[in-house]
Amino acid sequence: MKKFYLMILILIILTAGCTENTESSSDKITITDTLEREVKVDEDIEKVIAIGPGALRLYTIVGDLNKLIGVEQIEVDSNKGRPYNISNSKLQNLEVIGLGGPNNQPNAEKLIEMKPDVIFSMYTTDASSVDMLQSRTNIPVIALSYGIKPPYDESIYNSLDIIGKVMNNTERSEQVIKFIKDTEKDLNQRTKDVDNKTKVYLGALSYKGIHGIESTSGNYALLDAVNGLNVVDELEKTGSIMIDKEKLIEWNPDKIIIDMAGKNLVLEEYSKNKNFYENINAFKNGEIYMQLPFNYYNTNIGTAIANAYFIGKSIYFEEFEDIEPQEKADELYSFLYGEKVYSKMVEDFGEFDKLKLN
């Protein structure tokens, strides 16, 4: 009889143990991040930190700002060129959890001290480094990514989807992903059947700093979005390129789009070499247009898409006759970040317009 009761007791203990494990596991969900790492996080997240170039931006679009407990120093120093920061001034009042910036490593000690439930990271594409930070802090670290061709990149959609799942806000993440994809479809529909395409050059593009007109890009995402003809693509290169200015004479683009961040460098160079630039159709005919800078601590999605609409209207006016780029910019900012901030961007950089050479 004693053996019978002992067996019953053992069964009760084992059953209790199993029940406890089941309950514990039900409080966790498993997320596969952009580095294909499987990370277990709490079902109910209360404290969040987002670190690295662009992580905070993606979080503000989908996540609950009231759950953010700290930001990097780079977010506090300035909100210039960052609509997500401009529209959420409370970010600058949060505790600083590290320097931030692409050349600084996360402050593991501070992260341990802050005790977030999860860390969203954009510091590295090396899975072992992310694993090391997670191991060192004993805090779940989820890697995010902008991919190689933002704003229209599957990695961005995946990152937004991940944040939505972690923060139990998939309705918002699905809305945002659809919104972004719809703008891509709209841009393509307007321009896919255009014949006799205008030759376009993009100059003064920022890349690890501000540059003059010789800084350009191959397979430029925003021009590709409107099916534009990028004269640089004959080089068969993707991403940032520095050209010899003599190539501009050879290509002789009809229209030039410059980044406002490098506007003064372009004007200075033009004033010194007017005879050279007057041999280029775009300069000769005053067809130089200015887009807003959109690479500030990674790609500012709303500004990038607004630029795409402005570029579209600049080279295909009839196809974009119904679009007012300023209004489109605020529509984008309002949906993504909760506030119309185009006027602030104009205050800091200038407005969508032609560049006045004289």
TORKE-165735 format. One line per field, with one value per residue (C-alpha): residue in three letters; x, y, z. Coordinates in nm, 4 decimals, decimal comma. Layout:
rest: (ALA|...)
x: (X|...)
y: (Y|...)
z: (Z|...)
END
This chain:
rest: (MET|LYS|LYS|PHE|TYR|LEU|MET|ILE|LEU|ILE|LEU|ILE|ILE|LEU|THR|ALA|GLY|CYS|THR|GLU|ASN|THR|GLU|SER|SER|SER|ASP|LYS|ILE|THR|ILE|THR|ASP|THR|LEU|GLU|ARG|GLU|VAL|LYS|VAL|ASP|GLU|ASP|ILE|GLU|LYS|VAL|ILE|ALA|ILE|GLY|PRO|GLY|ALA|LEU|ARG|LEU|TYR|THR|ILE|VAL|GLY|ASP|LEU|ASN|LYS|LEU|ILE|GLY|VAL|GLU|GLN|ILE|GLU|VAL|ASP|SER|ASN|LYS|GLY|ARG|PRO|TYR|ASN|ILE|SER|ASN|SER|LYS|LEU|GLN|ASN|LEU|GLU|VAL|ILE|GLY|LEU|GLY|GLY|PRO|ASN|ASN|GLN|PRO|ASN|ALA|GLU|LYS|LEU|ILE|GLU|MET|LYS|PRO|ASP|VAL|ILE|PHE|SER|MET|TYR|THR|THR|ASP|ALA|SER|SER|VAL|ASP|MET|LEU|GLN|SER|ARG|THR|ASN|ILE|PRO|VAL|ILE|ALA|LEU|SER|TYR|GLY|ILE|LYS|PRO|PRO|TYR|ASP|GLU|SER|ILE|TYR|ASN|SER|LEU|ASP|ILE|ILE|GLY|LYS|VAL|MET|ASN|ASN|THR|GLU|ARG|SER|GLU|GLN|VAL|ILE|LYS|PHE|ILE|LYS|ASP|THR|GLU|LYS|ASP|LEU|ASN|GLN|ARG|THR|LYS|ASP|VAL|ASP|ASN|LYS|THR|LYS|VAL|TYR|LEU|GLY|ALA|LEU|SER|TYR|LYS|GLY|ILE|HIS|GLY|ILE|GLU|SER|THR|SER|GLY|ASN|TYR|ALA|LEU|LEU|ASP|ALA|VAL|ASN|GLY|LEU|ASN|VAL|VAL|ASP|GLU|LEU|GLU|LYS|THR|GLY|SER|ILE|MET|ILE|ASP|LYS|GLU|LYS|LEU|ILE|GLU|TRP|ASN|PRO|ASP|LYS|ILE|ILE|ILE|ASP|MET|ALA|GLY|LYS|ASN|LEU|VAL|LEU|GLU|GLU|TYR|SER|LYS|ASN|LYS|ASN|PHE|TYR|GLU|ASN|ILE|ASN|ALA|PHE|LYS|ASN|GLY|GLU|ILE|TYR|MET|GLN|LEU|PRO|PHE|ASN|TYR|TYR|ASN|THR|ASN|ILE|GLY|THR|ALA|ILE|ALA|ASN|ALA|TYR|PHE|ILE|GLY|LYS|SER|ILE|TYR|PHE|GLU|GLU|PHE|GLU|ASP|ILE|GLU|PRO|GLN|GLU|LYS|ALA|ASP|GLU|LEU|TYR|SER|PHE|LEU|TYR|GLY|GLU|LYS|VAL|TYR|SER|LYS|MET|VAL|GLU|ASP|PHE|GLY|GLU|PHE|ASP|LYS|LEU|LYS|LEU|ASN)
x: (0,0000|0,2837|0,4373|0,1047|0,0825|0,4492|0,3841|0,0814|0,2953|0,5661|0,3065|0,1615|0,5085|0,5928|0,2590|0,3069|0,6505|0,5154|0,2368|0,4848|0,7059|0,4078|0,2975|0,6500|0,6919|0,3534|0,4871|0,7521|0,7376|1,0116|1,1093|1,3323|1,5242|1,6800|1,9971|1,7911|1,8559|1,5797|1,5248|1,2852|1,1157|0,8389|0,4869|0,4247|0,7092|0,7162|1,0677|1,2422|1,5716|1,6567|2,0233|2,2299|2,1737|1,8017|1,6699|1,4906|1,3297|1,1754|1,0598|0,8861|0,6877|0,5383|0,6171|0,4807|0,6969|0,5831|0,7791|1,1087|1,3360|1,6478|1,8060|2,1548|2,3388|2,3256|1,9445|1,9691|2,2389|2,0253|1,7032|1,8078|1,7005|1,5243|1,1437|1,0833|1,2826|1,1339|0,7789|0,8543|1,0271|0,9926|1,2753|1,5229|1,4133|1,4882|1,7965|2,1089|2,2199|2,5335|2,6986|2,5408|2,6684|2,8125|3,1641|3,0737|2,9900|2,6859|2,7410|2,6738|2,7136|2,4520|2,2157|2,2488|2,1807|1,8671|1,7230|1,5050|1,2890|1,4250|1,6887|1,6317|1,9718|2,1107|2,4763|2,6039|2,5138|2,7404|2,5270|2,8109|2,8454|2,4726|2,4903|2,7811|2,5860|2,2876|2,5081|2,6900|2,3747|2,1447|1,8808|1,7122|1,8711|1,6788|1,8644|1,6870|1,7913|1,7217|1,8576|2,0567|1,8017|1,5774|1,3073|1,1647|1,3445|1,2084|1,4412|1,2576|0,9223|1,0584|1,1966|0,8658|0,6856|0,9232|0,8695|0,4933|0,5063|0,7359|0,5308|0,1960|0,1033|0,0822|-0,2158|0,0031|0,2997|0,0750|-0,0742|0,2719|0,4064|0,0999|0,1295|0,4934|0,4301|0,1322|0,3544|0,5957|0,3081|0,1774|0,5165|0,5609|0,2098|0,2603|0,5877|0,6175|0,4867|0,6786|0,8732|1,1616|1,2965|1,4835|1,8532|1,9017|2,2079|2,1986|2,4719|2,5981|2,4699|2,5808|2,7862|2,9876|2,9784|2,8736|3,0059|2,9845|2,8336|3,0810|2,9154|2,6492|2,4984|2,4355|2,1002|1,9620|1,6507|1,4467|1,5083|1,4494|1,1148|0,9961|1,1579|1,4010|1,7040|2,0127|2,3118|2,5440|2,4006|2,6178|2,9033|2,7205|2,7863|2,5489|2,5653|2,7882|3,0220|3,2627|3,3020|3,5379|3,3415|3,4423|3,1912|2,9121|3,0144|3,0116|2,6753|2,5232|2,2129|1,8937|1,8066|2,0100|1,8840|2,1119|2,0952|2,0339|2,3063|2,5639|2,3888|2,6466|2,9336|2,7582|2,6993|3,0596|3,1941|2,9576|3,0632|3,4284|3,3735|3,0668|3,2062|3,2518|2,9006|2,7292|2,8251|2,5824|2,2161|2,0804|2,2882|2,2382|1,8588|1,8286|1,7063|1,8723|1,6366|1,6886|1,5839|1,5864|1,8742|1,7433|2,0444|2,0750|2,1641|2,0456|1,7619|1,4712|1,1921|0,9338|1,1795|1,3114|0,9622|0,8778|1,1932|1,0819|0,7567|0,9473|1,1928|0,8980|0,7309|1,0601|1,1231|0,7668|0,5453|0,2315|0,2372|0,2600|0,0445|-0,1909|0,0924|0,2101|0,5412|0,5133|0,1698|0,2816|0,5759|0,3479|0,1079|0,3984|0,5384|0,1966|0,1211|0,4644|0,5617|0,2397|0,3140|0,3535|0,7166|0,7914|0,8112|1,0849|1,2768|1,2476|1,3744|1,6812|1,7600|1,5324|1,2247|1,1554|1,2454|1,4857|1,8367|1,8885|2,2303|2,2576)
y: (0,0000|0,2344|0,1716|0,2598|0,5943|0,6637|0,6078|0,8423|1,1084|1,0766|1,1082|1,4217|1,5781|1,4915|1,6221|1,9454|1,9812|1,9338|2,1816|2,4388|2,3955|2,4300|2,7526|2,8890|2,8116|2,9652|3,2980|3,3017|3,3291|3,2402|3,5000|3,4422|3,7645|3,9000|3,6974|3,3762|3,3534|3,2084|3,4257|3,3606|3,6690|3,7356|3,7456|4,0738|4,3181|4,6155|4,7607|4,8097|4,9454|4,9924|5,0374|5,0905|5,2809|5,2931|5,0524|5,3226|5,4594|5,1234|5,0781|5,4183|5,3300|5,0154|4,9935|5,1610|5,4610|5,4397|5,1145|5,2675|5,3140|5,4618|5,5980|5,6471|5,9782|6,0323|6,0547|6,3195|6,5347|6,6269|6,5372|6,7096|6,5126|6,2471|6,2860|6,0026|6,1984|6,5373|6,4062|6,2284|6,4879|6,2649|6,0521|6,3214|6,3024|5,9330|5,8033|5,7701|5,4085|5,4522|5,6751|5,5211|5,5762|5,3248|5,3434|5,2775|4,9459|4,8931|4,9695|4,6236|4,7353|5,0072|4,7665|4,5236|4,8055|4,9165|4,5609|4,5838|4,2859|4,2966|4,4784|4,5532|4,5896|4,7229|4,7250|4,4371|4,1781|3,9284|3,6742|3,5772|3,9391|3,9596|3,6273|3,7602|4,0709|3,8548|3,6164|3,8985|4,0865|3,7847|3,9919|3,8782|4,0645|4,0745|4,1784|4,4063|4,5123|4,7679|4,5350|4,6647|4,8773|5,0712|5,1960|4,9114|4,6095|4,2829|4,3171|4,6334|4,4594|4,1637|4,3926|4,5766|4,2429|4,1202|4,4319|4,3928|4,0328|4,1070|4,4082|4,2341|4,4971|4,3060|4,5123|4,8223|4,6442|4,4981|4,8428|4,9997|4,7286|4,7590|5,1385|5,1297|4,8630|5,0598|5,3633|5,1425|5,0092|5,3604|5,4919|5,1979|5,2218|5,5881|5,5359|5,1795|5,2628|5,5873|5,5947|5,8241|5,8352|6,1407|6,0942|6,1591|6,1991|6,2028|6,4007|6,5314|6,2165|6,1821|5,8753|5,8748|6,2520|6,5326|6,5411|6,7480|6,6646|6,3819|6,1649|5,9472|5,5983|5,3055|5,1242|5,4113|5,2834|5,6035|5,6505|5,2806|5,3158|5,5549|5,3548|5,6376|5,6246|5,6608|5,7490|5,6001|5,2519|5,1994|5,1482|4,8364|4,9203|4,9352|5,1779|5,4773|5,5822|5,8752|5,9773|6,1987|6,5152|6,4751|6,1870|6,4445|6,5921|6,2458|6,1465|6,4931|6,4284|6,6201|6,6503|6,6314|6,5559|6,6709|6,6073|6,9273|6,8328|6,8882|7,1844|7,4449|7,2326|7,2092|7,5852|7,6560|7,4233|7,5710|7,9284|7,8334|7,6382|7,7839|7,7274|7,3567|7,3058|7,5075|7,2246|6,9955|7,0120|7,0033|7,3052|7,4890|7,4522|7,5016|7,1457|7,0868|6,9638|6,9243|6,6258|6,6118|6,4357|6,1012|5,9147|6,0266|5,7322|5,5012|5,5514|5,7724|5,5796|5,8580|6,1090|5,8550|5,7822|6,1545|6,2046|5,9319|6,1203|6,4467|6,2808|6,1322|6,4686|6,6350|6,4014|6,2922|6,5918|6,4646|6,1302|6,3116|6,6132|6,5307|6,5059|6,7967|6,6705|6,8818|6,7418|6,3892|6,4277|6,5259|6,2443|6,0015|6,1581|6,1693|5,8029|5,6704|5,8981|6,0623|6,4215|6,6435|6,7541|6,8671|7,2321|7,1371|6,9549|7,2679|7,4794|7,2571|7,1902|7,3643|7,2692|7,0520|7,2859|7,3601|7,4691|7,8370|7,8613|8,2405)
z: (0,0000|0,0909|-0,2517|-0,4142|-0,2318|-0,3082|-0,6801|-0,6650|-0,4957|-0,7608|-1,0377|-0,8756|-0,8510|-1,2126|-1,3360|-1,1425|-1,2944|-1,6458|-1,5837|-1,4610|-1,7700|-2,0008|-1,8340|-1,8457|-2,2142|-2,2947|-2,1623|-2,4338|-2,8106|-3,0573|-3,3155|-3,6164|-3,6743|-3,9939|-3,9340|-3,9144|-3,5405|-3,3242|-3,0188|-2,7311|-2,5885|-2,3372|-2,4768|-2,2958|-2,3463|-2,1104|-2,1547|-2,4895|-2,6184|-2,9894|-3,0798|-3,3927|-3,7195|-3,7925|-3,5275|-3,3303|-3,6468|-3,7330|-3,3754|-3,3626|-3,6742|-3,5210|-3,1489|-2,8359|-2,7468|-2,3852|-2,3563|-2,4668|-2,1662|-2,3245|-2,6412|-2,7766|-2,7397|-3,1159|-3,0904|-2,8180|-2,9801|-3,2812|-3,4575|-3,7816|-4,0865|-3,8779|-3,8977|-3,6477|-3,3906|-3,4813|-3,4401|-3,1111|-2,8938|-2,5869|-2,7289|-2,6317|-2,2685|-2,2251|-2,0460|-2,2587|-2,2949|-2,5106|-2,7680|-3,0755|-3,4256|-3,6720|-3,5246|-3,1609|-3,0013|-2,7758|-2,4076|-2,2647|-1,9025|-1,9440|-2,1176|-1,8257|-1,5833|-1,7721|-1,7837|-2,0968|-2,1889|-2,5435|-2,7490|-3,1173|-3,2827|-3,6099|-3,5069|-3,7126|-3,9731|-3,7994|-3,6125|-3,3788|-3,2600|-3,1902|-3,0057|-2,8011|-2,6957|-2,6022|-2,4045|-2,2279|-2,1262|-2,0825|-2,2650|-2,5906|-2,8840|-3,2124|-3,5272|-3,7765|-4,1261|-4,3999|-4,6674|-4,9630|-5,1468|-4,9098|-4,8910|-5,0970|-4,9576|-4,8181|-4,5198|-4,4121|-4,4414|-4,2456|-3,9745|-3,9362|-3,9210|-3,6482|-3,4373|-3,4776|-3,3550|-3,0609|-2,9519|-3,0111|-3,2697|-3,5961|-3,7103|-3,7273|-3,8864|-4,1565|-4,2244|-4,2568|-4,4859|-4,7110|-4,7105|-4,8223|-5,0857|-5,2186|-5,2818|-5,4761|-5,6876|-5,7463|-5,8599|-6,0947|-6,2409|-6,3232|-6,5086|-6,6384|-6,9853|-7,0400|-7,3676|-7,4657|-7,1138|-6,9902|-6,9121|-6,5417|-6,3215|-5,9426|-5,7725|-5,4389|-5,2713|-4,9112|-4,8276|-4,5060|-4,5292|-4,7623|-5,1184|-5,4339|-5,7689|-5,8377|-5,5691|-5,7291|-5,7204|-5,9498|-5,9438|-5,7386|-5,5612|-5,5864|-5,9583|-6,0199|-5,8394|-6,1129|-6,3937|-6,4613|-6,6886|-6,4702|-6,6898|-6,4261|-6,4729|-6,7793|-6,5292|-6,4055|-6,0436|-5,7481|-5,4594|-5,3948|-5,6773|-5,7110|-6,0759|-6,2695|-6,3528|-6,7186|-6,7333|-6,7013|-7,0358|-7,1910|-7,0432|-7,0918|-6,8755|-6,9465|-6,5795|-6,2611|-5,9126|-5,6316|-5,2598|-5,0631|-4,8154|-5,0925|-5,2527|-5,1474|-5,2783|-5,6158|-5,6295|-5,5312|-5,8009|-6,0603|-5,9826|-6,0377|-6,3599|-6,5315|-6,8795|-6,8057|-6,6686|-6,9406|-7,1779|-6,9947|-7,1014|-6,7469|-6,6423|-6,9688|-6,9439|-6,5681|-6,5115|-6,1731|-5,8993|-5,5243|-5,3156|-4,9370|-4,7600|-4,6394|-4,5039|-4,1432|-3,9192|-4,1973|-4,4461|-4,3474|-4,5157|-4,5330|-4,6805|-4,9310|-5,0636|-5,0719|-5,2798|-5,5204|-5,5848|-5,6315|-5,8714|-6,0597|-6,0980|-6,1959|-6,4892|-6,5819|-6,5047|-6,6778|-6,4971|-6,1612|-6,2410|-5,9538|-5,6999|-5,4877|-5,3450|-5,0295|-4,9501|-5,0331|-4,7945|-4,5070|-4,5909|-4,5592|-4,2430|-4,0798|-4,1454|-4,0518|-3,7642|-3,6514|-3,7464|-4,0532|-4,0385|-4,3959|-4,2790|-4,0318|-4,3041|-4,5212|-4,2327|-4,1981|-4,5651|-4,8143|-5,0149|-5,3149|-5,5988|-5,8793|-5,7820|-5,8543|-6,0140|-6,0123)
END
